[in-house]
Amino acid sequence: TSILKMEKPNIIVILLESWSADLIESLGGEPGITPNFHELEKDGLLFTNIYASANRSQHAMSSLFGGLPGMPVTTITNHPDKYYAVPSLIRRMDSIGYYNSFYFGGELNYGNILSYLRYNEFDKIIEGRDINEGFVKGKLGYHDTDIMPWYIEQLADHPQPFFSTLFTQSTHSPYDYPKIFDELEWPVIEKPYVNSGHYTDIAIGLLMEKARQQEWYDSTLFIFVADHSHTSYKNHRMESFDHHKIPMLIYGEPLQDSLKGTTFDKICGNTDLPAMILAQLGLSHNEFIWSKDVFNLCYRPFAFFELNNGLGWKTPEGEFVYSNAGGFIKNTLPENISDSVTLDGKAYMQYHFDLFNSY
C-alpha cells in the first residue's frame, strides 16, 4: 500500500532522543507536554503501537539505517569488524540518487556511533565540533531550539532528492536546556525529563515554522520518531512494553491526503523503518531480514525488545516478557498458543544472537 502521492520525495527523519510515548497526549500521555507535536498529528499519520527494540542510541542507529534489532550485552557499533554484514539504507538511497546527510548538535563519539555512520557512506555528517554559529553550548552540545531551525537552513544546499536525519539531544540528561518557558510542576518523578520534552517540542515548532518557508517543503516527507524510550512520570518497569513504547509520526505534503489526521494501529518496531521507506520508494528490501514493510497487506504484526538477559515479544493475541534470571515476568498469551508464540520469540532472539556472532 502506498502512503505517498509522489515518487521520490525528500525525506527528513527527526530522531527524537529518549522520547517516551508518555510525552504524547494521543498515546495516553498527560496533555500539554508536547503541544506542537499534537498539532502536527492533525495532518499526519500517527503510529499508536510502535516499540523500540533497545534502550541506547547506538542500537537505534543500526535499527534506523540497518534494520537491526537491539542486541543483548553489546551493540553493532562496538564491532566495526561486523559492519560489513549489516545492510545499509544509506547505500540503497544513494543508489537511486538520494543525497544523504546526518546532523547532531553534540558529539558522535559516544557508543562509537560516528564510526558506524561513516561506514554507511553518508554524503555529509555534521556534529557539534563542525558547527561554528556562536550558539551557547550545554554540557552535551548545542540546544535543540538553536540547532533545529538552523538545520532546516542547511538543507537549502542539499541536492534533491535528499534523505536527511537530525538527531536531537536536549532530552538527554543532564537536561541543561535553556529555561525559556514556565516549567511543568505536576510531575512527581522525572520532572526534568518531562520538561526537556516540552522544551524540544518548542524546538519542533521552530523547525516546522522554518521548514514551511523553504522551497523544498511541498516535496518533503517528515518522519518524527524516537531513538528509544525513557523512564517517565508513569514509572513503567523497563521489562515492559509500556516502557518501550515510542512515538512516530509521518507528516508532510507528500503523504496521501486520506491518511492525514489518521492513526496506524498495528504493532510494529523501530527496526521496521528501512523496509517501510524502501518499499514506499518501490525498492526491494530483501536484504533487511529483520525489517518489515508494515504497509504490506501481508504484514504479520509483532514487536520485540531485548533485555540483557531476556526479551519481550508482542503480537495482536498477547505478549510475553521473559528473563533468563527468573522466567516469565509477564505472559498474556492465550493458553492454547502460548507455547508456540513463546517459542517464536525465543527463536528470534537466539537466531539474532547466533547470526551476530557468526559475522
C-alpha positions in Angstrom: 0.0 0.0 0.0 1.4 3.4 -1.0 1.2 6.2 1.6 2.8 8.7 -0.8 1.4 10.8 -3.6 4.8 11.4 -5.3 7.5 9.0 -6.3 10.7 10.3 -4.8 10.1 12.9 -2.0 12.8 14.4 0.1 12.7 12.6 3.5 13.7 14.2 6.8 13.9 12.0 9.9 13.8 13.8 13.2 15.3 11.3 15.6 14.0 12.3 19.0 16.4 11.5 21.8 14.7 9.4 24.5 11.1 10.3 23.7 8.7 8.0 25.5 5.1 7.6 24.3 4.1 9.1 27.7 5.2 12.5 26.4 2.4 12.3 23.8 -1.2 13.1 24.7 -2.7 11.0 21.9 -0.7 8.0 23.1 -2.0 8.2 26.7 0.3 10.9 28.0 -0.7 13.9 30.0 -2.0 16.8 27.9 0.2 19.9 27.4 3.7 18.3 27.3 4.1 18.3 23.6 1.5 20.7 22.0 3.4 21.3 18.8 3.7 17.6 18.1 0.0 17.3 18.9 -0.8 20.0 16.4 1.2 18.1 13.7 -0.9 15.0 14.3 -3.9 16.7 12.9 -2.4 16.4 9.4 -0.1 13.5 10.0 -0.1 9.7 10.3 0.4 8.8 14.0 1.7 5.3 14.9 0.0 4.2 18.1 1.6 0.8 18.6 5.4 1.1 17.8 8.2 0.0 20.2 11.9 0.4 20.4 13.9 -2.8 20.4 16.5 -1.5 22.8 17.4 1.4 25.2 20.5 3.0 23.7 21.0 5.5 20.9 23.7 3.3 19.3 21.2 0.5 19.0 18.8 2.9 17.3 21.3 3.9 14.6 21.7 0.4 13.4 17.9 -0.1 13.6 17.2 3.0 11.5 20.0 2.6 9.0 20.4 -1.2 9.0 17.1 -2.6 10.3 19.0 -4.4 13.1 17.1 -5.2 16.3 18.7 -4.5 19.7 21.4 -6.8 20.9 21.9 -8.1 24.4 25.1 -7.1 26.1 26.7 -5.3 23.1 25.9 -3.3 20.0 27.0 -3.5 16.4 28.6 -0.1 16.7 31.2 -1.6 19.1 32.1 -4.2 16.4 33.4 -2.4 13.3 34.6 -5.8 12.1 30.9 -6.8 11.7 29.7 -3.7 9.9 30.0 -5.4 6.5 27.3 -7.9 7.4 24.6 -5.2 8.1 22.7 -3.9 5.0 22.7 -0.1 4.6 19.7 2.0 4.0 22.0 4.9 3.1 23.7 3.0 0.3 20.3 1.9 -1.1 19.1 5.5 -1.0 22.3 6.6 -2.7 21.7 4.0 -5.5 18.5 5.8 -6.6 20.0 9.3 -6.5 19.3 10.5 -2.9 21.8 12.9 -1.2 22.2 11.6 2.4 23.1 13.6 5.5 23.2 13.3 9.3 23.2 16.2 11.7 23.7 16.3 15.5 24.4 19.2 17.8 26.5 17.1 20.2 29.5 14.7 19.8 29.1 11.4 18.0 32.0 9.6 19.5 29.9 8.1 22.3 28.8 4.5 21.7 31.1 4.6 18.6 28.2 6.0 16.6 30.4 8.1 14.3 32.4 5.1 13.1 29.2 3.3 12.2 27.7 6.3 10.4 30.9 6.8 8.4 30.8 3.2 7.3 27.3 3.9 5.9 28.8 6.4 3.5 26.7 9.5 4.2 27.4 12.4 1.8 27.6 14.7 4.8 27.9 14.1 8.6 27.8 17.2 10.8 28.3 17.1 14.6 28.8 19.8 17.3 32.5 20.4 16.5 31.6 21.3 12.9 29.1 24.0 13.9 30.5 27.5 14.4 27.4 29.6 14.8 28.1 31.2 18.2 25.4 29.2 19.8 25.5 28.7 23.6 26.8 25.2 24.3 25.3 23.0 27.0 27.0 20.0 28.7 26.3 17.7 25.8 26.1 20.0 22.9 24.1 22.8 21.3 20.5 23.1 22.4 17.6 22.0 20.2 16.0 25.4 19.8 19.2 26.6 18.2 20.1 23.5 16.2 16.7 22.6 14.8 15.8 25.8 12.8 19.5 26.2 11.8 19.4 22.7 10.5 16.5 23.5 8.2 18.5 26.3 6.7 21.4 23.9 5.9 19.2 21.8 3.7 19.0 24.6 1.1 22.5 23.4 -0.1 21.4 19.8 -0.5 20.8 18.4 -3.9 17.3 16.9 -4.2 16.0 14.4 -3.5 17.7 14.3 -0.1 17.4 11.9 2.8 18.5 13.7 5.9 18.4 12.8 9.6 18.6 15.3 12.5 19.3 13.7 15.9 18.0 15.9 18.8 19.9 16.0 22.1 18.2 18.2 24.8 16.1 15.4 26.2 19.2 13.5 27.3 20.3 14.0 30.9 21.6 16.3 32.4 18.7 18.3 30.9 20.5 21.7 30.9 18.2 23.1 28.2 17.5 26.9 28.3 14.7 27.8 30.7 12.6 29.6 28.1 9.2 28.6 29.4 7.2 28.1 32.6 8.2 24.6 33.7 5.5 22.0 34.3 5.3 21.5 38.0 3.0 18.4 38.2 5.4 15.5 37.5 6.3 13.8 40.8 9.2 11.8 39.2 11.2 12.6 36.1 10.2 16.3 36.2 13.4 17.5 34.4 12.9 14.8 31.7 9.3 15.8 31.1 10.2 19.4 30.9 13.0 18.7 28.5 10.4 17.0 26.3 8.3 20.2 26.5 11.4 22.2 25.5 12.2 20.0 22.5 8.6 20.3 21.4 9.1 24.1 21.3 12.1 23.4 19.0 9.9 21.2 16.8 7.6 24.3 16.4 10.5 26.4 15.4 11.8 23.7 13.0 8.4 23.4 11.2 7.9 27.2 11.1 11.3 27.5 9.3 10.6 24.4 7.1 7.4 25.9 5.7 9.4 28.8 4.3 11.6 26.6 2.2 11.2 26.0 -1.5 11.6 22.2 -0.9 8.8 22.0 1.7 6.0 20.8 -0.5 8.1 17.8 -1.8 9.3 16.7 1.7 8.1 14.0 4.0 8.9 14.3 7.7 9.3 11.3 10.0 9.4 12.1 13.7 10.5 9.0 15.6 12.2 8.4 19.0 15.5 6.5 19.1 14.4 4.7 22.2 12.2 5.4 25.2 12.9 6.6 28.8 11.5 6.2 32.3 8.7 8.7 32.6 6.4 10.1 35.2 4.4 6.8 34.9 7.4 4.9 36.1 6.9 1.7 33.9 9.1 -1.2 34.5 11.9 -1.4 32.0 10.8 -5.0 31.5 7.6 -3.9 29.8 6.2 -2.9 26.5 4.7 0.2 28.2 8.3 1.4 28.8 9.5 0.6 25.3 6.6 2.4 23.6 7.7 5.3 21.5 6.1 8.0 19.3 6.3 8.0 15.5 4.5 10.5 13.2 4.7 10.8 9.4 3.9 14.3 8.2 4.1 16.4 5.1 2.6 17.3 1.7 3.8 14.0 0.0 1.6 12.0 2.4 -1.7 10.8 0.9 -4.5 13.2 1.8 -6.6 10.3 3.0 -4.1 9.4 5.7 -3.7 12.9 7.1 -5.1 13.1 10.7 -5.3 9.3 11.0 -3.5 6.6 13.0 -1.7 3.4 12.2 -2.6 1.0 14.9 -0.8 -2.2 14.0 2.0 -3.4 16.3 5.5 -2.7 14.8 9.0 -1.7 15.8 11.7 1.0 15.1 13.6 -1.7 13.2 10.8 -1.6 10.5 11.8 1.8 9.2 14.3 0.7 6.5 11.9 -1.8 4.9 9.0 0.7 5.1 10.9 3.5 3.5 12.4 1.4 0.7 9.0 -0.2 -0.1 7.4 3.2 -0.4 10.1 4.2 -2.9 9.4 1.0 -4.9 12.7 -0.7 -3.9 13.4 -4.2 -2.7 14.3 -4.6 0.9 15.0 -8.4 0.9 18.5 -8.0 2.5 17.0 -6.2 5.5 15.9 -9.5 7.0 14.9 -8.1 10.4 12.9 -5.1 9.0 9.3 -5.4 7.9 7.2 -3.3 5.5 4.3 -2.6 7.8 2.1 -1.2 5.0 2.3 -4.5 3.1 -1.1 -6.2 3.2 0.6 -9.5 4.2 2.4 -7.9 7.2 2.0 -10.0 10.4 2.3 -7.6 13.3 4.8 -8.2 16.1 7.3 -6.2 18.2 10.4 -7.3 20.1 12.7 -5.7 22.7 15.9 -7.1 24.2 16.7 -7.3 27.9 20.3 -8.1 28.7 19.1 -11.4 30.0 15.8 -11.9 28.2 13.3 -10.4 25.8 9.8 -9.0 25.2 7.5 -10.2 22.4 4.2 -8.7 21.4 1.6 -9.9 18.9 -2.1 -9.0 18.5 -3.0 -12.1 20.6 -1.0 -11.0 23.6 2.6 -10.5 24.8 5.2 -12.1 27.0 8.4 -10.8 28.7 10.9 -13.4 29.7 14.1 -13.3 31.7 16.7 -16.0 31.9 17.2 -15.0 35.5 13.6 -15.6 36.6 11.4 -16.9 33.9 8.3 -15.2 32.8 7.9 -11.6 34.0 4.6 -11.3 32.1 2.6 -13.5 29.8 -0.9 -12.5 28.5 -1.0 -15.0 25.6 -4.0 -17.4 25.4 -3.0 -20.8 26.8 -3.6 -22.6 23.5 -1.0 -20.6 21.6 1.3 -19.6 24.5 3.9 -22.3 23.9 4.2 -21.7 20.2 4.3 -17.9 20.3 6.8 -18.1 23.2 9.0 -20.3 21.0 8.7 -17.8 18.2 10.1 -15.0 20.4 12.9 -17.1 21.9 13.9 -18.4 18.4 14.0 -14.9 17.1 16.3 -13.8 19.9 18.5 -16.9 19.6 18.9 -16.7 15.8 19.7 -12.9 16.0 22.4 -13.6 18.6 23.9 -16.6 16.7 23.9 -14.7 13.4 25.5 -11.7 15.0 28.3 -13.9 16.5 28.9 -15.6 13.1 29.7 -12.3 11.3 
